[in-house]
């Protein structure tokens, strides 16, 4: 029905991704004082617009997507992927780690939470406006 339309399906997937990312970022903030905790983030699948023309970036995105979808090498003839799950990336702060081993930078995490919230609200607004447009097209009041 409405979820069969590509635009709505993409927006729904985007909002699911942002919801999952919000949970992970909240865990990072909650564990800001846990000794040895390393912050985690989810990489978004797709091509970075800044490196759209780069062949190396396309190969890297392809490798990340392959690993993210659980594909493994079953033959020595297959091209090897990076170790670990490419969708979840452990990210330690590159400039700050406490003596307890905790690498959560609260300022950076709160910026990510804020940007994530803005992205989710934008996707939700586009979804809502799309529904209103469909209602108008069907002759109903928005």
C-alpha positions in Angstrom: 0.0 0.0 0.0 1.6 3.3 1.0 4.8 1.5 2.2 5.2 0.2 -1.4 6.0 3.7 -2.6 9.7 4.1 -2.8 9.8 7.5 -1.2 7.8 6.4 1.9 9.8 3.2 2.2 13.1 5.1 2.1 11.8 7.6 4.7 10.7 4.7 6.9 14.1 3.0 6.6 15.8 6.3 7.4 13.7 6.9 10.5 14.4 3.3 11.7 18.2 3.9 11.2 18.0 7.2 13.1 16.0 5.5 15.9 18.6 2.8 16.3 21.4 5.3 16.2 19.6 7.4 18.9 19.6 4.3 21.2 23.3 3.7 20.7 24.2 7.4 21.3 22.1 7.3 24.5 24.1 4.3 25.7 27.3 6.2 25.0 26.0 9.1 27.2 24.8 6.8 29.9 28.2 5.1 30.1 30.2 8.3 30.2 31.6 7.3 33.6 32.0 3.6 33.1 35.7 2.6 33.2 37.0 1.2 29.9 33.9 2.1 27.9 34.4 2.9 24.3 31.7 4.9 22.4 30.0 3.2 19.5 28.2 4.6 16.5 26.4 3.2 13.5 27.8 4.0 10.0 25.2 4.9 7.5 25.3 2.8 4.4 25.7 4.6 1.1 28.1 6.8 -0.6 29.4 10.0 1.0 28.4 12.9 -1.2 31.8 14.5 -0.8 33.6 11.5 -2.3 31.0 10.6 -5.0 33.5 10.5 -7.9 36.2 8.6 -6.1 36.7 5.0 -7.2 38.4 4.2 -3.9 35.4 5.6 -1.9 33.0 3.4 -4.0 35.1 0.3 -3.4 35.2 1.1 0.3 31.4 1.6 0.4 30.9 -1.6 -1.4 33.2 -3.5 1.0 31.3 -1.9 4.0 27.9 -2.8 2.5 29.1 -6.4 1.9 30.2 -6.9 5.4 27.2 -5.1 6.8 24.8 -7.5 5.1 26.6 -10.5 6.6 28.3 -11.8 3.5 31.4 -13.9 4.3 34.2 -15.4 2.2 33.7 -19.1 1.8 36.5 -19.7 -0.7 40.1 -18.6 -0.8 39.3 -17.1 -4.2 36.9 -14.6 -2.7 37.9 -11.1 -1.9 38.4 -10.7 1.8 36.5 -8.1 3.8 37.6 -6.3 6.8 37.3 -8.0 10.2 34.2 -7.3 12.3 30.9 -5.9 11.5 31.1 -2.8 9.3 27.8 -1.4 10.3 28.8 -0.9 13.9 32.1 0.9 14.4 33.8 1.3 17.7 35.0 4.8 18.0 37.4 5.9 20.6 38.1 9.6 21.0 41.1 10.4 19.0 42.2 13.1 21.4 40.8 12.2 24.8 40.8 9.0 26.9 40.5 9.2 30.6 42.9 7.3 32.9 40.0 4.8 33.6 40.0 4.0 29.9 36.7 5.7 29.2 36.8 7.4 25.8 33.3 9.1 25.8 33.5 12.8 24.9 30.1 14.1 26.2 30.3 17.2 24.2 30.8 15.3 20.9 28.1 12.7 21.9 25.6 15.5 22.6 26.3 17.1 19.3 25.6 13.7 17.6 22.4 13.3 19.6 21.3 16.8 18.6 22.1 16.2 14.9 20.4 12.8 15.0 17.2 14.4 16.4 17.2 17.1 13.7 17.6 14.4 11.0 14.8 12.3 12.5 12.4 15.4 12.7 13.2 16.3 9.1 12.4 12.8 7.9 9.2 12.7 9.9 8.1 16.1 8.5 8.8 15.0 4.9 6.8 11.8 5.6 3.9 13.8 7.0 3.9 16.2 4.1 4.0 13.3 1.6 0.9 11.8 3.3 -0.9 15.2 3.1 0.0 15.5 -0.6 -1.5 12.0 -1.2 -4.6 12.9 0.7 -5.1 16.1 -1.5 -4.5 14.0 -4.6 -7.2 11.6 -3.5 -9.6 14.5 -3.0 -9.6 14.4 0.8 -8.8 17.3 3.1 -5.3 17.3 4.4 
